[in-house]
Amino acid sequence: MLTVTEVEHVGQHRLRLKFSDMTSQVIDFGPFLSAHSHPQHDKYRKLANFKRFKIERGNVVWGKDWDLIFPVAQLHQGYVGPAVY
């Protein structure tokens, strides 16, 4: 099963994600956050909140109750689609 093993903030709303298959991907979440307004994750447009990500169960998540999360397969492909919450 593919999982996220490391996450590094690399500027603005961009993260470098490393995966269990030893690959990595830099993903810009900024366009998604700007284009997909939702009260539960709008707060992550603010950089200080965006930088509060963590890895749980092999995925990068935001918020105490996983306010913002994306399928690992999409992240692995460098794609950020509609959030799953």
HELIX and SHEET records of a PDB file:
HELIX    1   1 GLY A   30  ALA A   35  1                                   6    
HELIX    2   2 ASP A   42  ARG A   45  5                                   4    
HELIX    3   3 LEU A   47  PHE A   50  1                                   4    
HELIX    4   4 VAL A   72  HIS A   76  1                                   5    
SHEET    1   A 3 VAL A   4  GLY A  11  0                                        
SHEET    2   A 3 ARG A  14  PHE A  19 -1                                        
SHEET    3   A 3 SER A  24  ASP A  28 -1                                        
SHEET    1   B 3 PHE A  53  GLU A  56  0                                        
SHEET    2   B 3 ASN A  59  TRP A  62 -1                                        
SHEET    3   B 3 LEU A  68  ILE A  69 -1                                        
END                                                                             
